[in-house]
Structures are given as C-alpha cells and as structure tokens.
Amino acid sequence: MRQQEKAFSRRHAQVLAISVDSVAESKKFRKKLHATFPFLSDPGQKVAKQYTGTQGGGIDAPSVFLVDRRGRVRWRYLGNVTDRPAAAKVLEQLDLVEKAEKKAGNPAKDKPSCETLEEGSS
C-alpha cells in the first residue's frame, strides 16, 4: 500500500493500518515498513471484533475495508495470516465505489477524517 499512497490520495482515500498490537509494537512495525500512513493500535481488539472477529490468541486476520464517509463498509477483503490483496485490487474496488457514489449523487470531495481513532505513532 505504501507504494500506492499517491494513487489512494488522488481518489480521496486515506490508508490506515489497524493492528491488535500495542502502540509500541505498532510504532516499531511502521518504522520497519517505512510507512508514511498512520498505524492505529487496537490491543483490546474492539475494532477488530466489530469488523472481522478475531482468530484467537491476539492474532487478527489481515483484512482490507473500504469505508465511506458515512461509515458504511462498501467493500471488504478478509484474508488469513499470510494473505493480503494487492494494492491494484484495492484501487480497482475503490474506483468502483467512487463510480457508484457519483452515480448516486454523492461524489467524494474531501479526504475522510480519522479524528476519532488513536494513532499508534505520530
């Protein structure tokens, strides 16, 4: 996803990583990946349980969700421990969501806000 950040930005989308790891572990992982997008920490698995459930043992399935401004999940990809979708697949789905929004008369104008989430790093 890191390599495609500009493509996501052009589509008025914000990439966020949410991990069940602690804030400290999320910071280390973000640094290791040289990621510039926010990493959010969900050690209590509150968000993970709402979206996917967990696999147990504090390990959550790598998943991708496209959530619109109103909080509706428009597309999801539920993976397993080693399975993640390619950025191109996510961008393709994002284009379809944006097309549907425009058709419905709700074009994206601004980046969505993530002000209610706690970032794992600054």
SEBAVEX-440829 format. One record per residue (C-alpha): residue number from 1; z, y, x; residue in three letters. Coordinates in steps of 0.5 Angstrom, whole numbers, always signed. Each point is the difference from the previous one (the first is absolute). Layout:
<sites>
NUM/Z/Y/X/ALA
...
</sites>
This chain:
<sites>
1/+0/+0/+0/MET
2/+2/+5/+6/ARG
3/-8/+0/+2/GLN
4/-2/+2/-7/GLN
5/+5/+5/-1/GLU
6/-5/+6/-1/LYS
7/-4/-4/-5/ALA
8/+6/-1/-4/PHE
9/+2/+7/+0/SER
10/-8/+2/-2/ARG
11/+2/-4/-6/ARG
12/+6/+4/-2/HIS
13/+4/-6/+2/ALA
14/+7/-1/+4/GLN
15/+1/-6/+4/VAL
16/+7/-2/+0/LEU
17/+4/-6/+3/ALA
18/+6/-3/-3/ILE
19/+4/-5/+4/SER
20/+6/-4/-2/VAL
21/+2/+1/+7/ASP
22/+6/+5/+2/SER
23/-2/+7/+1/VAL
24/+1/-1/+8/ALA
25/-5/-6/+0/GLU
26/-5/+4/-4/SER
27/+0/+5/+5/LYS
28/-1/-5/+5/LYS
29/-6/-3/-3/PHE
30/-3/+6/-2/ARG
31/+0/+2/+7/LYS
32/-2/-7/+3/LYS
33/-6/+1/-5/LEU
34/-1/+8/+2/HIS
35/-1/+1/-8/ALA
36/+0/+7/-2/THR
37/+1/-1/-7/PHE
38/+7/-1/-3/PRO
39/+4/-6/+0/PHE
40/+5/-1/-5/LEU
41/+6/-4/+0/SER
42/+3/-5/-6/ASP
43/+5/-4/+3/PRO
44/+3/-1/-6/GLY
45/-7/-3/-3/GLN
46/+1/+5/-6/LYS
47/-8/+2/+0/VAL
48/-2/-7/+3/ALA
49/+3/-3/-6/LYS
50/-3/+5/-5/GLN
51/-7/-2/+2/TYR
52/+0/-7/+3/THR
53/+6/-3/+0/GLY
54/+2/-3/+7/THR
55/-1/-6/+4/GLN
56/+7/-1/+1/GLY
57/+4/+1/+7/GLY
58/-2/+7/+0/GLY
59/-7/-1/+1/ILE
60/-5/+3/-5/ASP
61/-7/-2/-1/ALA
62/-5/+5/+4/PRO
63/-3/+4/-6/SER
64/-4/+6/-2/VAL
65/+0/+4/-6/PHE
66/-4/+6/-3/LEU
67/+5/+4/-4/VAL
68/-3/+6/-4/ASP
69/+4/+7/+0/ARG
70/+3/-3/-7/ARG
71/+3/-5/+4/GLY
72/-5/-6/-3/ARG
73/-2/-5/+4/VAL
74/-7/+0/+0/ARG
75/-2/-6/+5/TRP
76/+4/-5/+4/ARG
77/+0/-5/+5/TYR
78/+5/-5/+1/LEU
79/+0/-3/+7/GLY
80/+4/-5/+4/ASN
81/+4/+1/+6/VAL
82/-7/+0/+4/THR
83/-5/+2/-5/ASP
84/-2/+8/-1/ARG
85/-6/+3/-3/PRO
86/-5/+3/+5/ALA
87/+0/+8/-1/ALA
88/-7/+0/-2/ALA
89/+2/-5/-6/LYS
90/+6/+5/-2/VAL
91/-5/+6/+1/LEU
92/-5/-3/-5/GLU
93/+5/-1/-5/GLN
94/+3/+7/+1/LEU
95/-8/+2/-2/ASP
96/+0/-4/-6/LEU
97/+7/+3/-2/VAL
98/-3/+7/+1/GLU
99/-6/-1/-4/LYS
100/+4/-2/-6/ALA
101/+5/+6/+1/GLU
102/-7/+4/+0/LYS
103/-3/-3/-6/LYS
104/+7/+1/-4/ALA
105/+0/+7/+2/GLY
106/+6/-1/+5/ASN
107/-3/+2/+7/PRO
108/+4/+0/+6/ALA
109/+1/+7/+2/LYS
110/+6/-1/+5/ASP
111/+4/-5/+4/LYS
112/+5/-3/-4/PRO
113/+7/+1/+2/SER
114/+5/-5/+3/CYS
115/+6/+5/+0/GLU
116/+5/-5/-4/THR
117/-1/-5/+6/LEU
118/+4/+0/+6/GLU
119/-4/-1/+6/GLU
120/+2/-5/+6/GLY
121/-2/+5/+5/SER
122/-2/+8/+1/SER
</sites>
